[in-house]
Amino acid sequence: MRIIKAGLENLEMVYELFDQYRQFYGQEPDIRSAEVFVSDRINKKESVIFLALDEKLNEAMGFVQLYPSFSSVSMQRIWILNDLFVHKDFRRKGVAEELIYRSKTLVSETKAKGILLETHKANSESQNLYDKTGFNRDEEHYYYFCQVNDPA
């Protein structure tokens, strides 16, 4: 397995996985919109995407997408781990862990404070992964969301 920072040369591999990721969360397939969305993030340098590659098969195994943000209180950069997905053929082979470890390296390289993520309360599999890879559950803060515009 090799973990690379995705660029335009890897775009097709990323957007195919990204579309599968969205379908995993109940969205309709939309490969064209996935391509536009992912290429915009890469072109505008709005996110960092790491891609796990199976070197023997030359296939994309999974990806993680991180968005930069800041903590005003600590006056430091933080990274938001927004998307983590491993293709069903490569699950339970350490791919997600390797993507998380590469994300932690990004934090070190950018001298950021850390990584913030969220997961659903019922997603015990992901919670176990995050516990295993050194994340701490925040029991002191609430998470709020306000939808302003109708997504339709």
HELIX and SHEET records of a PDB file:
HELIX    1   1 LEU A    8  ASN A   10  5                                   3    
HELIX    2   2 LEU A   11  PHE A   24  1                                  14    
HELIX    3   3 ILE A   31  ASN A   43  1                                  13    
HELIX    4   4 LYS A   88  PHE A   90  5                                   3    
HELIX    5   5 VAL A   95  GLU A  109  1                                  15    
HELIX    6   6 SER A  124  LYS A  132  1                                   9    
SHEET    1   A 5 ARG A   2  LYS A   5  0                                        
SHEET    2   A 5 VAL A  48  ASP A  54 -1                                        
SHEET    3   A 5 GLU A  59  SER A  71 -1                                        
SHEET    4   A 5 GLN A  76  VAL A  86 -1                                        
SHEET    5   A 5 ILE A 115  LEU A 116  1                                        
END                                                                             
